[in-house]
Amino acid sequence: MTLKSLINISLFFIVFSATAQDMKEGFTYLETGKYNKAESFFSTILEDFPNNKTARLCYGRAIGLNGQAAEANLLFTALLADYPNDFEVKLNYGESLLWNSNFTDAKVYYKGLVTEDPKSFAALLGFANTLSNLKEYEDALTMVNKALDVSPGNPNALVSKKYIYLGYAYQNQQAQNYDKAEILLTKNLELYGDDKDTLLNLANLYLIWNKLESAKIMYNRLAEQPEHKIIALNGLALVEHLNGKEKKALSISTEAFNSLNDNTDQNIIKQTTERYGQALIWNKKFKAATNLIDTLIIENPNKNWVLALRATLNIYKSNFKKSLTDYNQILENDSTSFDGNLGKANVLKALGYIDEAYTSAENTLKFYDNQKDATNFINKLNNSFAPTLESKAAHTFDNGDNKAYSFNSNVVFPLSTKVAILGNYNYRTTNNTITDNSATSNNISLGLSYKFIPSITFKGTAGMTSANTESDDYTQLLTDLSFNIKSFKLQTLDVGYKRQIESFNADLLDRELVQNNYYANYNLGTNFNLGWFTQLMYTSQNDGNKRNLLFTSLYYNLLPKPSLKVGFNYQYITFKDQLPTVYFSPEKFHNYEIFINLIKDEAAAKPKEWFYNATAAFGYQYIEDDAKITAYRIQGAFGYKFSERSLLNLYGTRSNIASATAAGFTFTEIGLRFKWLFLKKAVFKRN
């Protein structure tokens, strides 16, 4: 924060000669801020007395304080030439440098003035304000304290000191020295009580610092001042949103919005209306938000804050292209707009234009140095393209006396924002304690991922499996090819082909059962919390059998954070040939279940936080025309995020639902998973 708002404060006491008594009217105009009248008054005096020093000084101050800074500087330069040793003229010349934002020259000049008269209050305070505008806050504090030693309790100096503290705190906040910023702002509260600006800066610091309860305390302190209650309510609504309490955020914002009247300051009306619109969007009250924004567009055509509000609404509705149009218009209006640059970056990322998203976020930092949201956005993008290793170790067993131990490791090594190398290694050993049959398999594959266009990504891997069984050792080709397509809003389609070896247990691995799977996965989201997922799969096997599989899931999101959803699943399987003594292969199989799912997503978890997910499902399964059988499924995971680059979790599954390999089994798996970004950043350079 700078002190530009303070440089219009009259810093000096002009000592006038005895002939100045006829200028009292003009002095009054200056003292009361009526600069137009002061300019006219002293202009008239100068017509009759063009060399009158006092009239020239006052005229210079009148035009300088009335926005004609360059002209005032020229006038004081001329005065300085006429009166080179007049300290009063020197002080006014120094102030004209501040009016012109010529802080570098002002620093040198005021240093000379303070050396010439170390007890000059005007020189000391002018020097303090100059240093503050240069963001040299330590020295600025020294100078303003010297000014207060000369004139204790001077209101102009106290105001300057407050803003020096605010600027110094903001400087530390930008450098993420949050502890130092907090100390400086707390000092300001000690000096100036519950000052509005200081409370708001502290609250904002706590928001950035993610100390939401501390931010709430600051806003509640501000709310005790009736004239600032609406501003405080706007802040409290944001705190509740960041806490995931959207209904409470809307309630508070509605209270603030309903408090607006004709006497409310226009800036507060704008801020409050904007927050109310945001709160409607957060609560997915899209119709009400649309009506509000449509009205605002009519009343405030092409205003950036209204365009940003509409862009936010369209992001929540996944209308990213419409949102991009609004952000482009914002940047056309103001290329330095924070909302425009970073908002555009987020939309471009959602649309799959990663290189362009990087560029837009970097543009944000050109105008807002070290801004935390922009740096976090870039860091997350960097992490998404850092080479990654994900490994799992698991133990599986069932009530058919089959046991298995497995280890699986995947590597993703991006070469650009469009191309990545994929690698996989899988080891599995399984045995049956009744038949004493055992088998081991080693799979290895290599491939790549390529984004053709932002909405279509291809993944392809090929490799080999090597199996050692009781009766034979063999190798087989492995292949996995797929296209991920996001051509329509809130819809995703995966189509692919996968060749694999069935390795559920030792008996199946011993049969060298090759499966050729052709599949399509379709996922549909909505703006009203309903979702639908469907999988279709056709499998042909090297034993001549064929399988058709349908799985569909309809679910509803009850809560966003943590995610809580309930739903209904249906599965249908049919085989061409029934081989019950070899593997589970019914002519028809149906499974119906209802489920509940609770997730604190690992992607949303912050470093040094826990994450989890839990699913419970219950229903019935029907095999051929047999009587229904109760079906259940329990899944869970619990993990810890050590940093943005590593996490670890324990997971487990228990189910009695029949699969394509077994019926009547109670199946259990427990495992450990580790994910690590093994390089700190991407290995490629962007163009």
C-alpha positions in Angstrom: 0.0 0.0 0.0 1.3 3.5 -0.9 0.7 6.9 0.7 -0.4 8.7 -2.5 -3.7 9.5 -0.8 -1.8 11.5 1.7 0.3 13.7 -0.5 -2.6 16.1 -1.0 -2.6 16.9 2.7 -1.2 20.4 3.3 2.1 19.7 5.2 3.3 23.2 5.7 2.6 26.3 7.6 3.2 29.3 5.2 4.4 32.4 7.0 3.0 35.3 5.2 4.1 38.9 5.2 2.1 41.8 6.5 0.8 42.5 3.0 -0.8 39.1 2.9 -3.8 40.2 5.1 -5.8 40.9 2.0 -5.4 37.2 1.0 -7.3 35.7 4.0 -10.2 34.7 1.7 -7.8 32.7 -0.5 -6.1 31.1 2.5 -9.6 29.9 3.7 -10.3 28.4 0.3 -7.0 26.5 0.5 -7.5 25.3 4.1 -11.0 24.1 3.3 -10.1 22.3 0.1 -11.9 24.6 -2.3 -9.0 24.6 -4.8 -11.0 25.9 -7.8 -11.9 29.0 -5.9 -8.4 29.3 -4.5 -7.0 29.1 -8.0 -9.3 31.8 -9.3 -8.7 34.0 -6.3 -4.9 33.9 -6.4 -4.9 34.2 -10.2 -6.7 37.5 -9.8 -4.2 38.7 -7.2 -1.3 37.8 -9.6 -2.8 39.9 -12.3 -2.2 42.9 -10.1 0.9 41.7 -8.2 2.7 39.2 -10.5 5.8 39.1 -8.4 4.1 38.6 -5.0 5.8 35.6 -3.5 2.9 34.6 -1.3 0.4 34.7 -4.1 2.7 32.7 -6.3 3.1 30.1 -3.6 -0.6 29.9 -2.9 -1.5 29.7 -6.6 1.0 26.9 -7.1 -0.5 25.0 -4.2 -4.0 25.6 -5.5 -3.3 24.2 -9.0 -1.1 21.4 -7.6 -3.7 20.2 -5.2 -6.3 20.5 -7.9 -4.7 18.0 -10.2 -2.3 20.2 -12.2 0.8 18.7 -10.7 3.2 19.4 -13.7 2.2 23.0 -13.9 2.7 23.5 -10.1 6.1 22.0 -10.4 7.1 24.4 -13.1 5.8 27.3 -11.0 7.8 26.2 -7.9 10.9 25.7 -10.1 10.6 29.3 -11.2 10.1 30.4 -7.6 13.1 28.5 -6.5 15.2 30.2 -9.1 14.0 33.6 -7.7 14.4 32.6 -4.1 17.1 29.9 -3.9 17.7 30.2 -0.2 14.0 30.5 0.9 13.2 27.3 2.9 9.5 27.8 2.5 9.8 27.8 -1.3 12.1 24.7 -1.0 9.4 22.9 1.0 6.7 23.6 -1.6 9.0 22.5 -4.5 9.6 19.3 -2.6 5.9 18.7 -2.2 5.4 19.3 -6.0 7.8 16.4 -6.7 5.4 14.2 -4.6 2.4 15.5 -6.5 4.2 14.4 -9.7 5.1 11.0 -8.3 8.7 11.8 -8.8 9.7 10.0 -5.7 13.3 9.2 -6.7 14.2 12.9 -7.1 12.1 13.8 -4.1 14.1 11.4 -1.9 17.4 13.2 -2.8 15.8 16.6 -2.4 14.1 15.9 1.0 17.4 14.4 2.3 19.0 17.8 1.6 16.1 19.6 3.3 16.3 17.4 6.5 20.1 18.0 6.6 19.5 21.7 6.3 16.9 21.8 9.0 16.7 18.6 11.1 13.8 20.0 13.1 11.6 20.9 10.2 8.3 19.1 10.7 7.3 19.6 7.0 10.6 18.3 5.7 10.6 15.3 8.0 7.1 14.3 7.1 7.6 14.9 3.4 10.7 12.7 3.5 8.7 10.0 5.4 6.0 10.0 2.7 8.6 9.9 -0.1 10.3 6.9 1.4 7.0 5.2 2.0 6.0 5.6 -1.7 9.4 4.1 -2.6 8.5 1.2 -0.2 11.5 1.9 2.0 9.3 1.4 5.0 12.0 1.1 7.8 13.5 4.4 6.9 10.0 5.9 6.5 9.1 4.9 10.0 12.3 6.5 11.3 11.4 9.8 9.6 7.8 9.9 10.6 8.8 9.2 14.3 11.2 12.2 14.0 8.4 14.3 12.7 6.3 13.3 15.7 9.1 14.2 18.0 9.0 17.7 16.6 5.2 17.9 16.6 3.8 15.3 19.1 0.3 14.0 18.2 0.2 15.8 14.8 -2.7 14.3 13.0 -1.1 14.4 9.5 2.0 12.6 10.9 -0.2 10.0 12.7 -2.2 9.3 9.5 1.1 8.9 7.6 2.4 6.5 10.2 -0.7 4.4 10.0 -0.3 4.0 6.2 3.4 3.3 6.5 2.6 0.4 8.8 -0.1 -0.8 6.4 2.3 -0.5 3.4 5.1 -2.3 5.3 2.7 -5.1 6.3 1.4 -5.5 2.7 5.0 -5.7 1.5 5.7 -8.6 3.9 2.4 -10.2 3.0 3.3 -10.2 -0.7 6.7 -11.8 0.3 4.7 -14.4 2.3 6.3 -13.2 5.6 3.0 -13.5 7.3 4.3 -13.4 10.8 6.0 -10.1 10.3 2.9 -8.7 8.5 0.7 -9.7 11.5 3.1 -8.0 14.0 3.0 -4.7 12.0 -0.8 -4.7 11.7 -1.3 -5.6 15.3 1.0 -2.7 16.2 -1.3 -0.5 14.1 -4.3 -1.7 16.2 -2.4 -0.8 19.4 -1.8 2.7 18.1 -5.1 3.4 16.4 -7.6 1.2 18.1 -10.1 -0.8 15.9 -9.1 1.2 12.8 -11.2 0.1 9.8 -8.3 -0.1 7.3 -6.1 -2.1 9.7 -8.9 -4.6 10.6 -9.6 -5.2 6.9 -5.9 -5.7 6.1 -5.5 -8.1 9.0 -8.6 -10.0 8.0 -7.3 -10.2 4.4 -3.9 -11.4 5.7 -5.6 -14.2 7.7 -7.7 -15.2 4.6 -4.5 -15.6 2.6 -2.8 -17.3 5.5 -5.8 -19.7 5.7 -6.4 -18.6 9.3 -10.2 -18.4 8.8 -11.2 -18.2 12.4 -8.8 -15.3 13.0 -10.2 -13.5 9.9 -13.7 -14.0 11.3 -12.7 -12.4 14.6 -11.4 -9.3 12.7 -14.6 -9.0 10.7 -16.7 -9.3 13.8 -14.7 -6.5 15.5 -15.3 -4.3 12.4 -19.0 -5.2 12.5 -19.3 -3.6 15.9 -18.9 -0.3 14.1 -22.3 0.4 12.6 -21.0 2.5 9.8 -18.8 -0.4 8.6 -21.1 -3.3 9.4 -22.0 -4.0 5.7 -18.3 -4.2 4.8 -17.8 -6.6 7.7 -20.7 -8.8 6.6 -19.3 -9.1 3.1 -16.1 -10.4 4.6 -17.8 -12.8 6.9 -19.8 -14.2 4.0 -16.4 -14.9 2.2 -15.0 -16.6 5.3 -18.1 -19.0 5.5 -17.6 -19.8 1.8 -14.0 -20.7 2.3 -15.1 -22.8 5.3 -17.5 -24.7 2.9 -20.6 -23.3 4.7 -22.4 -22.0 1.6 -25.8 -21.6 3.1 -24.5 -19.5 6.0 -22.5 -17.5 3.5 -25.7 -16.7 1.6 -27.6 -15.9 4.7 -25.0 -13.3 5.8 -24.7 -11.9 2.3 -28.4 -11.6 2.0 -28.5 -9.6 5.3 -25.8 -7.2 3.9 -27.6 -6.9 0.6 -30.9 -6.1 2.2 -29.2 -3.4 4.3 -28.4 -1.3 1.3 -30.3 2.0 0.9 -30.1 5.2 -1.1 -27.6 6.7 1.5 -25.1 3.8 1.1 -21.8 4.6 -0.5 -21.7 3.5 -4.1 -18.5 1.5 -3.7 -20.1 -0.4 -0.8 -23.2 -1.0 -2.9 -21.1 -2.5 -5.7 -19.0 -4.7 -3.3 -22.1 -6.0 -1.5 -24.1 -6.7 -4.7 -21.1 -8.5 -6.1 -20.7 -10.6 -2.9 -24.5 -11.4 -2.9 -24.3 -12.5 -6.5 -21.3 -14.7 -5.7 -23.1 -16.2 -2.7 -26.1 -17.2 -5.0 -23.6 -18.8 -7.4 -21.9 -20.7 -4.5 -25.2 -22.1 -3.5 -26.1 -23.0 -7.1 -29.1 -20.7 -7.2 -28.4 -20.1 -10.8 -31.8 -18.7 -11.8 -31.7 -16.0 -9.1 -28.0 -15.3 -9.9 -28.9 -15.0 -13.6 -31.8 -12.6 -12.9 -29.5 -10.4 -10.7 -26.7 -10.3 -13.3 -29.0 -9.6 -16.2 -30.3 -6.6 -14.3 -26.8 -5.5 -13.4 -25.7 -5.8 -17.1 -28.5 -3.4 -18.1 -27.6 -0.9 -15.3 -23.8 -1.2 -15.6 -23.1 -2.2 -19.2 -19.5 -3.4 -19.9 -18.4 -2.9 -16.2 -15.7 -5.3 -15.4 -17.1 -6.3 -12.0 -20.4 -7.3 -13.6 -18.7 -9.2 -16.4 -16.5 -11.0 -13.8 -19.6 -12.0 -11.9 -21.3 -13.4 -15.1 -18.0 -15.2 -16.0 -18.0 -16.9 -12.5 -21.6 -18.0 -13.0 -20.8 -19.6 -16.3 -17.8 -21.4 -14.8 -20.1 -22.9 -12.2 -22.4 -23.9 -15.0 -19.5 -25.3 -17.0 -20.2 -22.8 -19.8 -16.5 -22.2 -20.1 -16.6 -20.7 -23.6 -19.1 -18.0 -22.5 -17.0 -17.3 -19.5 -13.9 -16.9 -21.7 -15.8 -14.3 -23.8 -16.4 -12.2 -20.7 -12.8 -12.5 -19.5 -11.6 -11.4 -22.9 -13.9 -8.4 -22.7 -12.6 -7.5 -19.2 -9.0 -7.6 -20.5 -10.0 -5.4 -23.5 -11.4 -2.9 -21.0 -8.3 -3.2 -18.7 -5.3 -5.4 -19.6 -4.1 -5.2 -16.0 -7.3 -6.7 -14.5 -6.5 -9.3 -11.9 -9.9 -11.0 -12.4 -9.5 -10.9 -16.1 -6.1 -12.4 -16.3 -6.3 -15.1 -13.6 -10.0 -15.9 -14.4 -9.0 -16.4 -18.0 -6.2 -18.7 -16.9 -8.6 -20.9 -15.0 -11.1 -21.1 -17.9 -8.3 -21.9 -20.4 -7.1 -24.7 -18.1 -10.7 -26.1 -17.9 -11.0 -26.0 -21.7 -7.7 -27.9 -22.0 -5.6 -25.0 -23.4 -2.7 -25.5 -21.0 0.0 -23.4 -22.7 -2.4 -20.5 -23.0 -3.4 -20.9 -19.3 0.2 -20.6 -18.3 0.6 -17.4 -20.3 -2.5 -15.8 -18.8 -1.4 -16.7 -15.2 2.1 -15.3 -15.9 0.5 -12.1 -17.3 -1.2 -11.8 -13.9 2.1 -11.8 -12.1 3.4 -9.1 -14.4 0.9 -6.7 -12.9 0.6 -8.3 -9.4 4.1 -9.4 -8.3 4.2 -12.6 -6.3 0.4 -12.7 -6.0 -0.4 -15.9 -4.1 -3.4 -17.1 -6.1 -1.5 -16.7 -9.4 1.7 -18.4 -8.1 -0.4 -21.2 -6.6 -2.2 -21.7 -10.0 1.2 -21.9 -11.8 2.6 -24.2 -9.1 -0.3 -26.6 -9.5 0.1 -26.6 -13.2 3.8 -27.3 -12.8 3.0 -30.2 -10.4 0.5 -31.7 -12.9 3.3 -32.0 -15.4 6.0 -33.1 -13.0 7.2 -36.8 -13.6 5.1 -39.0 -11.2 5.5 -42.4 -9.6 2.5 -44.2 -8.1 3.0 -47.5 -6.4 0.6 -50.0 -4.7 1.3 -53.1 -2.6 -1.7 -55.2 -1.8 -2.8 -58.5 -0.2 -5.9 -60.2 -1.5 -7.8 -63.2 -0.1 -11.2 -64.8 -0.3 -13.3 -67.6 1.2 -12.3 -69.9 -1.5 -8.8 -70.1 0.1 -7.2 -68.1 -2.7 -4.5 -65.6 -1.6 -2.5 -63.2 -3.6 0.2 -60.6 -3.1 0.7 -57.9 -5.7 2.8 -54.9 -6.4 2.0 -52.3 -9.1 3.9 -49.3 -10.2 3.0 -46.6 -12.7 5.2 -43.8 -14.1 4.0 -40.8 -16.0 6.8 -38.7 -17.5 5.5 -35.6 -19.4 7.6 -34.4 -22.3 5.4 -31.4 -23.0 1.9 -30.2 -22.1 0.6 -32.6 -24.8 2.8 -35.6 -24.7 3.8 -38.0 -21.8 5.6 -41.3 -21.6 3.7 -44.0 -19.7 5.3 -46.9 -17.9 3.9 -49.8 -15.8 5.2 -52.8 -13.9 3.0 -55.3 -12.1 4.0 -58.3 -10.1 1.4 -60.8 -8.7 1.8 -64.1 -7.0 -1.2 -66.2 -6.0 -1.9 -69.6 -4.5 -4.7 -71.7 -3.3 -4.1 -73.4 0.1 -6.6 -76.3 -0.7 -5.3 -77.3 -4.1 -1.8 -76.1 -3.4 -1.8 -74.5 -6.8 0.3 -71.4 -7.2 1.3 -69.0 -10.0 3.3 -65.8 -10.6 3.0 -63.2 -13.2 5.2 -60.2 -14.2 3.7 -57.5 -16.5 5.7 -54.7 -18.0 4.4 -52.1 -20.5 5.4 -48.8 -22.1 3.4 -46.2 -24.0 2.5 -42.6 -24.4 -0.3 -40.2 -23.9 -1.0 -37.5 -26.6 -3.5 -34.7 -26.6 -4.6 -34.2 -30.2 -6.8 -31.3 -29.4 -7.9 -29.9 -26.0 -11.0 -32.1 -26.0 -9.4 -35.4 -27.2 -6.6 -37.3 -25.5 -5.1 -40.6 -26.7 -3.4 -43.1 -24.4 -1.7 -46.2 -25.7 0.6 -48.8 -24.0 2.0 -52.1 -25.1 4.0 -54.7 -23.2 4.4 -58.3 -22.2 3.3 -60.6 -19.4 5.4 -63.4 -18.2 3.6 -66.1 -16.2 5.0 -69.1 -14.2 2.3 -71.6 -13.3 2.1 -75.2 -12.1 1.7 -76.6 -15.6 3.4 -74.1 -17.9 5.4 -71.0 -18.3 4.3 -68.5 -21.0 4.4 -65.0 -22.3 1.6 -62.9 -23.8 1.2 -59.5 -25.4 -0.5 -56.8 -23.4 -2.2 -53.8 -24.9 -4.3 -50.9 -23.7 -5.5 -48.2 -26.2 -8.1 -45.5 -25.4 -9.4 -42.1 -26.4 -10.8 -39.7 -23.8 -13.3 -37.3 -25.4 -14.7 -34.2 -23.8 -16.6 -32.6 -26.7 -19.7 -31.7 -24.8 -20.4 -29.7 -21.6 -20.4 -31.9 -18.5 -19.9 -35.1 -20.5 -17.0 -37.4 -20.9 -16.6 -40.4 -23.2 -13.8 -43.0 -23.0 -13.6 -45.6 -25.8 -10.9 -48.2 -25.8 -9.4 -51.7 -26.3 -7.5 -53.6 -23.7 -5.8 -57.0 -24.0 -5.1 -58.7 -20.7 -4.5 -62.0 -19.0 -7.0 -63.1 -16.3 -4.9 -63.4 -13.1 -7.5 -63.4 -10.4 -6.3 -66.7 -8.9 -3.7 -69.4 -9.7 -6.2 -71.7 -11.5 -7.2 -68.9 -14.0 -3.6 -67.8 -14.5 -2.7 -71.4 -15.2 -5.3 -71.6 -18.0 -3.6 -68.7 -19.9 -7.0 -67.0 -20.4 -6.5 -64.0 -22.8 -9.2 -61.4 -22.8 -9.8 -58.8 -25.5 -11.9 -56.1 -24.0 -13.7 -53.4 -26.1 -15.3 -50.8 -23.9 -17.0 -47.4 -23.7 -17.4 -45.4 -20.5 -19.8 -42.4 -20.5 -20.1 -39.9 -17.7 -22.7 -37.2 -17.5 -22.8 -34.4 -14.9 -25.4 -31.8 -14.3 -25.7 -28.4 -12.6 -28.2 -29.7 -10.1 -26.0 -32.3 -8.4 -27.2 -35.3 -10.3 -24.7 -37.6 -12.1 -24.8 -40.7 -14.3 -22.0 -43.1 -15.2 -22.4 -46.0 -17.7 -19.9 -48.7 -18.9 -20.4 -51.0 -21.8 -17.9 -53.8 -22.4 -17.6 -56.6 -24.9 -15.0 -59.3 -24.2 -13.8 -62.1 -26.4 -11.6 -64.8 -24.9 -9.1 -67.2 -26.5 -11.2 -70.1 -25.2 -14.0 -69.0 -27.6 -16.2 -67.6 -24.9 -17.7 -64.1 -25.1 -18.9 -61.8 -22.4 -21.2 -58.7 -22.5 -21.2 -56.4 -19.5 -23.3 -53.4 -18.6 -22.8 -51.2 -15.5 -24.7 -48.0 -14.8 -24.7 -45.7 -11.8 -27.1 -42.9 -11.0 -26.0 -40.7 -8.1 -26.8 -37.5 -6.3 -24.4 -35.1 -4.5 -25.7 -34.2 -1.1 -22.7 -32.2 0.1 -19.8 -30.6 -1.8 -17.1 -30.5 1.0 -16.5 -33.2 1.9 -18.3 -34.8 -1.0 -21.2 -36.9 0.1 -23.3 -38.7 -2.5 -25.9 -41.4 -2.6 -26.9 -43.5 -5.6 -28.1 -46.6 -7.3 -25.9 -49.1 -9.2 -27.0 -51.8 -11.7 -24.8 -54.4 -13.3 -25.7 -57.0 -15.9 -23.3 -59.7 -17.2 -24.0 -62.5 -19.8 -21.7 -65.1 -21.3 -22.1 -67.0 -24.6 -21.0 -70.3 -23.0 -21.5 -71.4 -19.5 -18.4 -73.0 -18.0 -19.3 -73.1 -14.2 -16.5 -75.6 -13.4 -13.9 -73.4 -15.0 -14.9 -69.9 -14.1 -18.0 -67.9 -13.3 -19.8 -67.6 -16.6 -23.6 -67.3 -16.2 -26.0 -66.8 -19.0 -27.4 -63.9 -17.1 -26.3 -62.1 -13.9 -28.0 -59.0 -12.4 -26.8 -57.0 -9.4 -28.7 -54.1 -7.9 -27.3 -51.9 -5.1 -27.8 -48.6 -3.3 -24.7 -46.9 -2.0 -23.4 -43.9 0.0 -20.0 -42.4 -0.7 -18.0 -39.9 1.5 -14.9 -38.3 0.1 -12.4 -35.8 1.2 -10.4 -35.7 -2.1 -6.7 -36.0 -2.0 -6.4 -33.4 -4.8 -8.2 -30.9 -2.6 -6.3 -31.7 0.6 -3.6 -29.3 1.6 0.0 -30.4 2.5 0.1 -31.9 6.0 -3.6 -32.8 5.9 -5.4 -36.1 6.1 -7.7 -37.3 3.3 -10.2 -40.2 3.1 -13.0 -41.9 1.2 -15.5 -44.4 2.3 -18.2 -46.3 0.4 -20.9 -48.6 1.6 -23.3 -50.5 -0.7 -26.0 -53.0 -0.1 -28.3 -54.8 -2.5 -29.2 -58.1 -4.2 -27.6 -60.2 -6.9 -29.4 -62.7 -9.2 -27.5 -65.5 -10.8 -29.5 -67.2 -13.7 -33.0 -67.9 -12.3 -31.8 -68.7 -8.8 -33.2 -66.9 -5.7 -31.8 -63.5 -5.0 -28.6 -63.3 -2.8 -27.8 -60.4 -0.5 -24.9 -58.3 -1.9 -22.7 -55.9 0.0 -19.6 -53.9 -0.7 -17.4 -51.8 1.7 -14.5 -49.8 0.5 -12.3 -47.2 2.2 -9.1 -45.3 2.1 -7.3 -43.1 4.6 -4.2 -41.2 3.8 -1.9 -38.3 4.6 -0.5 -35.6 2.2 3.1 -34.9 3.3 3.5 -32.1 0.7 2.4 -31.1 -2.7 4.7 -33.7 -4.1 4.0 -36.8 -2.0 1.2 -38.7 -0.2 0.5 -42.1 1.3 -2.7 -44.0 2.0 -4.0 -47.3 3.3 -7.0 -48.7 1.4 -9.3 -51.7 1.6 -12.2 -53.5 0.0 -14.6 -56.2 1.2 -17.4 -57.6 -1.0 -19.4 -60.6 -1.8 -20.6 -59.4 -5.2 -19.9 -61.9 -8.0 -17.4 -60.9 -10.6 -16.6 -62.3 -14.0 -14.3 -64.8 -12.3 -16.1 -65.9 -9.2 -19.4 -66.4 -7.6 -20.2 -66.9 -3.9 -16.9 -65.6 -2.8 -16.3 -63.1 0.0 -13.5 -61.1 -1.4 -11.1 -58.9 0.6 -8.2 -56.7 -0.4 -6.0 -54.4 1.7 -3.2 -52.3 0.4 -0.8 -49.4 0.7 -0.4 -46.7 -2.0 2.3 -44.2 -2.4 2.3 -41.3 -4.9 5.4 -39.2 -5.4 6.3 -36.4 -7.8 9.9 -37.5 -8.1 11.1 -34.4 -9.9 10.3 -31.0 -8.5 9.1 -29.6 -11.8 8.5 -30.5 -15.5 11.6 -31.5 -17.5 10.4 -29.7 -20.6 10.6 -26.0 -21.5 7.5 -24.3 -22.8 7.7 -22.3 -26.0 
